[in-house]
Amino acid sequence: LLIMTRIDKVLANDEYKKNMSIIELAERTRKFCLHGLSHSLDVARISYIINIEENLGFHRDVIYAMALLHDIGRGLEYETGKPHHEAGTDIARLILTESGFADEEIELICNAISCHKNPGESSKNLNYILFKADKLSRNCFNCCAYNECYWNEDLKNKTITY
């Protein structure tokens, strides 16, 4: 059993808990995909599978921190309209610093968060992993809002891939 101490610090961080509570409250009546801890853990696990299968070599803590924090700006998006992938980087930077991540890890993670809506061309970076895992984590095939969802039909997951 490998314990991820820095990830435990992220989960216990007051700023993390505050922002996740804001998201949970804002989404309490949402019928579309939610952005809570369950989603983030799905993204983390899928990201880690991609990392291993494609032999990309990212550290597990970096993958999990990225995934746990990728939607942390959703509360600000709901309150101010600022896109969550932009709003989340400042929040993530604070949480990562307080959780013991190195400056270069923080930059890598924050870049992935800020770019996860548009990952760029490379399939070998964290941006791409996060983009792909975020989409693959959605169980569209079992969603009660499938027909009302704004996602393009080609993007909807109709089967389990990872």
C-alpha positions in Angstrom: 0.0 0.0 0.0 1.5 3.3 -1.1 0.3 6.3 0.9 0.1 9.6 -0.9 0.8 12.1 1.9 0.7 15.2 -0.3 -2.7 14.1 -1.7 -4.0 13.6 1.8 -2.9 17.2 2.5 -4.8 18.4 -0.6 -7.9 16.7 0.6 -7.6 18.1 4.1 -6.7 21.6 2.9 -9.3 24.2 4.1 -9.3 26.1 0.8 -9.9 22.8 -1.0 -12.8 21.8 1.3 -14.3 25.3 1.1 -14.2 25.4 -2.7 -15.6 21.8 -3.1 -18.4 22.7 -0.7 -19.3 25.8 -2.9 -19.3 23.5 -6.0 -21.5 20.9 -4.2 -24.0 23.5 -3.1 -24.1 25.1 -6.5 -24.7 21.8 -8.2 -27.2 20.3 -5.7 -30.1 20.5 -8.3 -27.9 20.0 -11.4 -29.1 17.1 -13.6 -26.0 17.1 -15.8 -22.5 15.8 -14.9 -21.3 16.9 -11.5 -17.9 18.1 -10.5 -17.4 16.8 -7.0 -14.8 14.4 -5.4 -16.2 11.3 -7.1 -15.7 12.8 -10.6 -12.2 14.1 -9.6 -11.2 10.6 -8.4 -12.5 9.0 -11.6 -10.4 11.5 -13.6 -7.4 10.7 -11.4 -7.7 7.0 -11.9 -8.2 7.2 -15.6 -5.3 9.7 -15.9 -3.1 7.3 -14.0 -4.1 4.5 -16.3 -3.3 6.6 -19.4 0.1 7.6 -17.8 1.0 4.0 -17.2 -0.3 2.6 -20.5 1.4 5.3 -22.6 4.6 5.1 -20.4 4.6 8.9 -19.8 6.3 8.7 -16.5 4.4 11.3 -14.5 4.5 10.9 -10.7 1.3 9.5 -9.2 1.0 12.5 -6.8 1.2 14.9 -9.7 -1.5 13.0 -11.6 -3.8 12.8 -8.6 -3.3 16.5 -7.5 -4.0 17.6 -11.1 -7.2 15.6 -11.2 -8.4 16.6 -7.8 -7.9 20.2 -8.5 -8.9 20.4 -12.2 -12.5 21.7 -11.4 -11.7 23.6 -8.3 -12.6 26.9 -10.0 -16.2 25.8 -10.8 -17.5 27.7 -7.7 -16.0 30.9 -9.0 -17.4 30.2 -12.5 -20.9 29.8 -11.1 -20.5 33.0 -9.0 -18.7 35.3 -11.5 -18.8 33.6 -14.9 -15.0 33.3 -15.1 -14.2 30.0 -16.8 -13.3 27.4 -14.2 -10.1 26.3 -15.9 -8.8 29.9 -15.6 -10.3 30.6 -12.1 -9.0 27.3 -10.7 -5.3 27.9 -11.3 -4.8 30.5 -8.5 -6.8 28.3 -6.0 -4.8 25.2 -7.1 -1.5 27.1 -6.7 -2.3 27.9 -3.1 -3.4 24.4 -2.2 -0.4 22.8 -3.9 2.0 25.1 -2.2 0.5 24.4 1.2 0.5 20.6 0.4 4.2 20.4 -0.2 4.5 20.3 -4.0 7.7 21.7 -5.6 7.5 24.8 -7.8 8.0 22.9 -11.0 5.3 20.4 -10.1 3.0 23.3 -9.3 3.6 24.9 -12.7 3.1 21.6 -14.5 -0.2 21.0 -12.7 -1.5 24.5 -13.0 -0.7 24.6 -16.7 -2.7 21.3 -17.2 -5.6 22.8 -15.2 -5.6 26.0 -17.2 -5.4 24.1 -20.5 -7.7 21.2 -19.9 -10.4 22.6 -22.1 -7.9 22.9 -25.0 -5.0 20.5 -24.5 -2.9 21.4 -27.6 -1.3 19.0 -30.0 0.9 16.8 -27.8 -0.4 13.5 -26.5 2.6 13.3 -24.1 1.8 16.1 -21.7 -0.4 16.5 -18.6 -2.8 18.8 -20.5 -3.7 16.0 -22.9 -4.0 13.4 -20.1 -6.4 15.6 -18.2 -8.5 16.5 -21.2 -8.8 12.9 -22.2 -9.5 11.5 -18.7 -12.0 14.3 -18.0 -14.0 13.3 -21.0 -13.6 9.5 -20.5 -14.8 9.8 -16.9 -18.4 10.6 -18.0 -20.8 7.7 -18.1 -23.0 9.2 -20.8 -24.4 5.7 -21.7 -26.1 5.6 -18.2 -27.1 9.3 -17.8 -30.7 10.3 -17.2 -30.0 13.7 -18.9 -28.4 12.1 -22.0 -31.0 13.5 -24.5 -30.8 17.0 -22.9 -27.0 17.2 -22.7 -25.3 20.0 -24.6 -22.3 17.8 -25.5 -21.9 17.0 -29.1 -23.2 13.5 -29.9 -19.7 12.5 -31.1 -18.2 13.4 -27.7 -20.6 11.4 -25.6 -19.3 8.2 -24.1 -21.5 5.4 -25.3 -19.4 2.6 -23.9 -16.8 2.1 -21.2 -13.3 2.8 -22.6 -11.0 2.8 -19.6 
